[in-house]
Amino acid sequence: MPGQGGNIGMAAVAQAKPDGYTLGIAPAGALTVNPHLNSSMPFELKDLAPITLLAEIPFVLVASADIPAHSTSETIALAKAKPGALSIGHGGNSTAMHLTAALFTQKTGIAMELVPYRGTAPATVDVLAGHVPFAVLDIPASRQLILEGKLNAIGVSSARRLPSLPDVPTLAESGIAGFESVGWFGLVAPAGTPADVIGRLNLAFTKALKDPSVVEKIRTLGAEPAPTSPEQFARFIQSESTKWGKLISEAGIKAN
């Protein structure tokens, strides 16, 4: 049930009978970003029962091949030498890639224009052509271009290095302490679903997420499996909501 950045689907789950037969694939934005961008929401977090985080979607900050920056320190130095003259392309206002770019400029204290595109593809085309010097891209769109040397990989946004780009450091290990920004999807049920049902669903899904064939398939989609307990997922949702709410407020980010 698409629409409103995941709000329509999550509202349908929230209003469903809590018997374990209606579940929702919850996108990060619907649970942790949209509530900070919309004055009214068709559901509240308390209307949903977390089951498990399913997968995280990391991003990578890249530079055009002709930009003299191959690391986080070189990017910061270049931006400080040309305050306000450089820009970072991303996949659209209020998307996870937009928030990643905003978090990067906030944590580094550099002035760079954030340029929204209608998705990853046009952002990739423009950074590849040098029309925009930097961009936050997803892994499927950027990996081969990085391996071929057509884009400079500055750093990945996840807390750990990625198996698909093992030689690219994280932004956190490159000097931006505590940096982590990923898109993600999780599994939720209507609030009031019996605890034993939640437990059985969690066991089944977390087992599947550790199956080597499932892990391989998820990684081909540019994501990383991330099974959790229901309690861990609940804490993760709250921490993500707090982090992005603070950034959205401080950066003055508005909904499209």
C-alpha positions as a Markdown table, in Angstrom:
| # | Residue | x | y | z |
|---|---|---|---|---|
| 1 | Met | 0.0 | 0.0 | 0.0 |
| 2 | Pro | 2.3 | 2.8 | -1.2 |
| 3 | Gly | 1.8 | 6.5 | -0.6 |
| 4 | Gln | 2.8 | 9.3 | 1.7 |
| 5 | Gly | 6.3 | 7.9 | 2.3 |
| 6 | Gly | 5.0 | 4.8 | 3.8 |
| 7 | Asn | 2.3 | 6.4 | 6.0 |
| 8 | Ile | -0.7 | 4.8 | 4.3 |
| 9 | Gly | 0.7 | 1.3 | 4.7 |
| 10 | Met | 1.7 | 1.8 | 8.3 |
| 11 | Ala | -1.7 | 3.2 | 9.1 |
| 12 | Ala | -3.4 | 0.2 | 7.6 |
| 13 | Val | -1.2 | -2.1 | 9.8 |
| 14 | Ala | -1.9 | 0.0 | 12.9 |
| 15 | Gln | -5.7 | -0.3 | 12.3 |
| 16 | Ala | -5.7 | -4.1 | 11.6 |
| 17 | Lys | -6.8 | -6.8 | 13.9 |
| 18 | Pro | -3.8 | -7.7 | 16.2 |
| 19 | Asp | -3.9 | -11.5 | 15.4 |
| 20 | Gly | -0.5 | -11.9 | 13.8 |
| 21 | Tyr | -1.9 | -12.2 | 10.3 |
| 22 | Thr | -1.5 | -8.6 | 9.2 |
| 23 | Leu | 2.1 | -7.4 | 9.2 |
| 24 | Gly | 3.9 | -4.4 | 7.8 |
| 25 | Ile | 7.3 | -3.8 | 6.2 |
| 26 | Ala | 8.1 | -0.5 | 7.8 |
| 27 | Pro | 10.4 | 1.9 | 6.0 |
| 28 | Ala | 12.7 | 4.1 | 8.1 |
| 29 | Gly | 11.1 | 7.3 | 6.9 |
| 30 | Ala | 7.6 | 6.4 | 8.0 |
| 31 | Leu | 8.6 | 5.7 | 11.6 |
| 32 | Thr | 11.4 | 8.1 | 12.3 |
| 33 | Val | 11.4 | 10.9 | 9.8 |
| 34 | Asn | 7.8 | 11.6 | 8.7 |
| 35 | Pro | 6.5 | 12.3 | 12.2 |
| 36 | His | 9.0 | 15.2 | 12.3 |
| 37 | Leu | 8.0 | 16.6 | 8.9 |
| 38 | Asn | 4.2 | 16.3 | 9.1 |
| 39 | Ser | 2.0 | 18.2 | 11.5 |
| 40 | Ser | -0.5 | 15.2 | 11.5 |
| 41 | Met | 0.1 | 11.5 | 11.0 |
| 42 | Pro | -2.4 | 8.7 | 10.3 |
| 43 | Phe | -0.8 | 6.5 | 13.0 |
| 44 | Glu | 1.5 | 6.8 | 16.0 |
| 45 | Leu | 4.4 | 4.6 | 17.0 |
| 46 | Lys | 2.5 | 3.2 | 19.9 |
| 47 | Asp | 0.0 | 1.8 | 17.4 |
| 48 | Leu | 2.6 | -0.6 | 16.1 |
| 49 | Ala | 4.5 | -3.6 | 17.7 |
| 50 | Pro | 8.1 | -4.0 | 16.5 |
| 51 | Ile | 9.1 | -7.5 | 15.5 |
| 52 | Thr | 12.6 | -7.3 | 14.0 |
| 53 | Leu | 14.8 | -5.0 | 12.0 |
| 54 | Leu | 15.1 | -6.7 | 8.6 |
| 55 | Ala | 17.9 | -4.9 | 6.7 |
| 56 | Glu | 19.9 | -1.7 | 6.7 |
| 57 | Ile | 20.6 | 0.2 | 3.5 |
| 58 | Pro | 24.0 | 2.0 | 3.6 |
| 59 | Phe | 25.1 | 4.9 | 1.4 |
| 60 | Val | 28.4 | 6.1 | 0.1 |
| 61 | Leu | 29.7 | 9.7 | -0.3 |
| 62 | Val | 31.4 | 9.9 | -3.6 |
| 63 | Ala | 33.2 | 12.6 | -5.6 |
| 64 | Ser | 33.6 | 13.2 | -9.3 |
| 65 | Ala | 36.8 | 11.7 | -10.6 |
| 66 | Asp | 38.2 | 15.1 | -11.4 |
| 67 | Ile | 37.7 | 16.5 | -7.9 |
| 68 | Pro | 40.9 | 16.5 | -5.9 |
| 69 | Ala | 39.4 | 14.7 | -2.9 |
| 70 | His | 39.8 | 11.0 | -2.1 |
| 71 | Ser | 39.2 | 11.0 | 1.6 |
| 72 | Thr | 37.0 | 12.7 | 4.3 |
| 73 | Ser | 39.9 | 14.9 | 5.4 |
| 74 | Glu | 40.6 | 16.1 | 1.8 |
| 75 | Thr | 36.8 | 16.7 | 1.3 |
| 76 | Ile | 36.6 | 18.8 | 4.4 |
| 77 | Ala | 39.8 | 20.8 | 3.5 |
| 78 | Leu | 38.5 | 21.4 | 0.0 |
| 79 | Ala | 35.1 | 22.6 | 1.3 |
| 80 | Lys | 36.7 | 24.9 | 3.9 |
| 81 | Ala | 39.0 | 26.4 | 1.2 |
| 82 | Lys | 35.9 | 27.1 | -1.0 |
| 83 | Pro | 33.1 | 27.8 | 1.5 |
| 84 | Gly | 29.7 | 27.5 | -0.1 |
| 85 | Ala | 31.1 | 26.8 | -3.5 |
| 86 | Leu | 30.8 | 23.0 | -3.4 |
| 87 | Ser | 27.6 | 20.9 | -3.4 |
| 88 | Ile | 26.4 | 17.4 | -2.6 |
| 89 | Gly | 23.7 | 15.8 | -4.8 |
| 90 | His | 21.2 | 13.4 | -3.2 |
| 91 | Gly | 18.1 | 11.4 | -4.1 |
| 92 | Gly | 15.5 | 13.9 | -3.1 |
| 93 | Asn | 14.3 | 16.2 | -0.2 |
| 94 | Ser | 13.7 | 14.4 | 3.1 |
| 95 | Thr | 15.0 | 11.1 | 1.8 |
| 96 | Ala | 17.6 | 9.1 | 3.7 |
| 97 | Met | 20.3 | 10.2 | 1.3 |
| 98 | His | 19.3 | 13.9 | 1.9 |
| 99 | Leu | 19.5 | 13.3 | 5.7 |
| 100 | Thr | 22.9 | 11.6 | 5.2 |
| 101 | Ala | 24.3 | 14.6 | 3.3 |
| 102 | Ala | 22.8 | 17.0 | 5.9 |
| 103 | Leu | 24.4 | 15.0 | 8.8 |
| 104 | Phe | 27.7 | 15.1 | 7.0 |
| 105 | Thr | 27.7 | 18.8 | 6.7 |
| 106 | Gln | 26.4 | 19.3 | 10.2 |
| 107 | Lys | 29.0 | 17.0 | 11.9 |
| 108 | Thr | 31.9 | 18.4 | 9.9 |
| 109 | Gly | 30.8 | 22.1 | 10.2 |
| 110 | Ile | 31.3 | 22.7 | 6.5 |
| 111 | Ala | 29.1 | 24.8 | 4.2 |
| 112 | Met | 28.0 | 22.8 | 1.1 |
| 113 | Glu | 24.8 | 23.2 | -0.9 |
| 114 | Leu | 22.6 | 20.1 | -0.8 |
| 115 | Val | 21.2 | 19.5 | -4.3 |
| 116 | Pro | 18.0 | 17.3 | -4.5 |
| 117 | Tyr | 17.4 | 15.1 | -7.5 |
| 118 | Arg | 14.4 | 12.9 | -8.4 |
| 119 | Gly | 16.0 | 9.7 | -7.3 |
| 120 | Thr | 19.5 | 8.2 | -7.3 |
| 121 | Ala | 19.8 | 7.7 | -11.1 |
| 122 | Pro | 20.0 | 11.4 | -12.1 |
| 123 | Ala | 22.2 | 12.2 | -9.1 |
| 124 | Thr | 24.6 | 9.5 | -10.3 |
| 125 | Val | 24.6 | 10.8 | -13.9 |
| 126 | Asp | 25.4 | 14.4 | -12.7 |
| 127 | Val | 28.2 | 13.5 | -10.3 |
| 128 | Leu | 29.7 | 11.1 | -12.9 |
| 129 | Ala | 29.7 | 14.0 | -15.5 |
| 130 | Gly | 31.1 | 16.5 | -12.9 |
| 131 | His | 28.0 | 18.7 | -12.9 |
| 132 | Val | 27.8 | 18.3 | -9.2 |
| 133 | Pro | 31.2 | 17.6 | -7.4 |
| 134 | Phe | 29.9 | 15.2 | -4.6 |
| 135 | Ala | 26.9 | 13.0 | -4.1 |
| 136 | Val | 25.4 | 10.6 | -1.6 |
| 137 | Leu | 24.5 | 7.4 | -3.5 |
| 138 | Asp | 23.2 | 3.9 | -2.8 |
| 139 | Ile | 25.6 | 1.0 | -3.3 |
| 140 | Pro | 24.0 | -0.6 | -6.4 |
| 141 | Ala | 24.2 | 2.7 | -8.2 |
| 142 | Ser | 27.8 | 3.5 | -7.3 |
| 143 | Arg | 29.8 | 0.3 | -6.6 |
| 144 | Gln | 30.9 | -0.6 | -10.1 |
| 145 | Leu | 31.7 | 3.1 | -10.9 |
| 146 | Ile | 33.8 | 3.2 | -7.8 |
| 147 | Leu | 35.6 | -0.1 | -8.7 |
| 148 | Glu | 36.3 | 1.2 | -12.2 |
| 149 | Gly | 37.7 | 4.5 | -10.8 |
| 150 | Lys | 35.0 | 6.6 | -12.4 |
| 151 | Leu | 34.0 | 8.0 | -9.0 |
| 152 | Asn | 36.1 | 8.6 | -5.9 |
| 153 | Ala | 34.6 | 6.9 | -2.8 |
| 154 | Ile | 35.0 | 9.2 | 0.2 |
| 155 | Gly | 33.4 | 7.0 | 2.8 |
| 156 | Val | 30.4 | 4.7 | 3.6 |
| 157 | Ser | 27.7 | 5.9 | 5.9 |
| 158 | Ser | 27.3 | 2.7 | 7.9 |
| 159 | Ala | 28.9 | 2.0 | 11.3 |
| 160 | Arg | 31.0 | -0.9 | 9.7 |
| 161 | Arg | 32.7 | -1.4 | 6.4 |
| 162 | Leu | 30.7 | -3.1 | 3.7 |
| 163 | Pro | 31.6 | -6.5 | 2.3 |
| 164 | Ser | 30.8 | -5.1 | -1.1 |
| 165 | Leu | 33.3 | -2.2 | -0.7 |
| 166 | Pro | 35.8 | -3.5 | 1.8 |
| 167 | Asp | 38.5 | -1.0 | 0.9 |
| 168 | Val | 36.2 | 2.0 | 1.5 |
| 169 | Pro | 36.4 | 3.3 | 5.1 |
| 170 | Thr | 33.4 | 4.4 | 7.1 |
| 171 | Leu | 32.9 | 8.1 | 7.6 |
| 172 | Ala | 33.1 | 7.4 | 11.3 |
| 173 | Glu | 36.5 | 5.8 | 11.1 |
| 174 | Ser | 37.6 | 8.7 | 8.9 |
| 175 | Gly | 37.3 | 11.1 | 11.7 |
| 176 | Ile | 33.6 | 12.0 | 12.0 |
| 177 | Ala | 33.0 | 10.5 | 15.4 |
| 178 | Gly | 29.7 | 8.6 | 15.8 |
| 179 | Phe | 28.6 | 9.1 | 12.2 |
| 180 | Glu | 26.0 | 6.5 | 11.1 |
| 181 | Ser | 23.2 | 7.0 | 8.6 |
| 182 | Val | 21.4 | 4.2 | 6.9 |
| 183 | Gly | 18.1 | 3.6 | 5.4 |
| 184 | Trp | 16.3 | 0.5 | 6.7 |
| 185 | Phe | 13.2 | -1.7 | 6.7 |
| 186 | Gly | 11.7 | -3.5 | 9.6 |
| 187 | Leu | 8.8 | -5.8 | 10.4 |
| 188 | Val | 5.9 | -4.6 | 12.5 |
| 189 | Ala | 2.5 | -5.8 | 13.6 |
| 190 | Pro | -0.5 | -4.0 | 15.1 |
| 191 | Ala | -0.1 | -3.0 | 18.7 |
| 192 | Gly | -1.8 | -5.6 | 21.0 |
| 193 | Thr | -0.6 | -8.6 | 19.0 |
| 194 | Pro | 0.1 | -11.3 | 21.6 |
| 195 | Ala | 3.6 | -11.6 | 22.8 |
| 196 | Asp | 3.9 | -15.2 | 21.9 |
| 197 | Val | 2.9 | -14.5 | 18.4 |
| 198 | Ile | 5.5 | -11.7 | 18.2 |
| 199 | Gly | 8.1 | -14.1 | 19.5 |
| 200 | Arg | 7.3 | -16.8 | 16.9 |
| 201 | Leu | 7.4 | -14.3 | 14.1 |
| 202 | Asn | 10.7 | -12.9 | 15.4 |
| 203 | Leu | 12.2 | -16.4 | 15.6 |
| 204 | Ala | 11.2 | -17.3 | 12.0 |
| 205 | Phe | 12.3 | -14.0 | 10.4 |
| 206 | Thr | 15.6 | -13.7 | 12.3 |
| 207 | Lys | 16.4 | -17.4 | 11.4 |
| 208 | Ala | 15.7 | -16.6 | 7.7 |
| 209 | Leu | 17.9 | -13.5 | 7.8 |
| 210 | Lys | 20.9 | -15.6 | 8.8 |
| 211 | Asp | 20.4 | -18.1 | 6.0 |
| 212 | Pro | 23.4 | -17.7 | 3.6 |
| 213 | Ser | 21.2 | -17.6 | 0.5 |
| 214 | Val | 19.0 | -14.9 | 2.0 |
| 215 | Val | 22.1 | -12.9 | 3.1 |
| 216 | Glu | 23.5 | -13.1 | -0.4 |
| 217 | Lys | 20.2 | -12.0 | -2.0 |
| 218 | Ile | 19.8 | -9.1 | 0.3 |
| 219 | Arg | 23.4 | -7.9 | -0.3 |
| 220 | Thr | 22.8 | -8.0 | -4.1 |
| 221 | Leu | 20.1 | -5.5 | -3.5 |
| 222 | Gly | 22.6 | -3.1 | -1.8 |
| 223 | Ala | 21.5 | -3.8 | 1.8 |
| 224 | Glu | 22.8 | -5.6 | 4.8 |
| 225 | Pro | 20.7 | -8.1 | 6.9 |
| 226 | Ala | 20.1 | -6.8 | 10.4 |
| 227 | Pro | 18.1 | -9.2 | 12.5 |
| 228 | Thr | 17.2 | -8.0 | 16.1 |
| 229 | Ser | 15.0 | -8.9 | 19.0 |
| 230 | Pro | 11.7 | -7.0 | 19.3 |
| 231 | Glu | 13.2 | -5.0 | 22.2 |
| 232 | Gln | 16.3 | -4.1 | 20.2 |
| 233 | Phe | 14.2 | -2.9 | 17.3 |
| 234 | Ala | 12.0 | -0.8 | 19.5 |
| 235 | Arg | 15.1 | 0.9 | 21.0 |
| 236 | Phe | 16.5 | 1.4 | 17.6 |
| 237 | Ile | 13.3 | 3.1 | 16.3 |
| 238 | Gln | 13.4 | 5.5 | 19.3 |
| 239 | Ser | 17.1 | 6.4 | 18.9 |
| 240 | Glu | 16.7 | 6.9 | 15.1 |
| 241 | Ser | 13.6 | 9.1 | 15.7 |
| 242 | Thr | 15.5 | 11.2 | 18.2 |
| 243 | Lys | 18.5 | 11.6 | 16.0 |
| 244 | Trp | 16.6 | 12.6 | 12.9 |
| 245 | Gly | 14.2 | 14.8 | 14.7 |
| 246 | Lys | 17.1 | 16.8 | 16.1 |
| 247 | Leu | 18.8 | 17.1 | 12.7 |
| 248 | Ile | 15.5 | 18.1 | 10.9 |
| 249 | Ser | 14.9 | 20.8 | 13.4 |
| 250 | Glu | 18.4 | 22.2 | 13.4 |
| 251 | Ala | 18.8 | 22.1 | 9.6 |
| 252 | Gly | 15.3 | 23.4 | 8.9 |
| 253 | Ile | 14.5 | 20.5 | 6.6 |
| 254 | Lys | 10.9 | 20.6 | 5.3 |
| 255 | Ala | 8.7 | 18.0 | 3.6 |
| 256 | Asn | 8.4 | 18.1 | -0.2 |
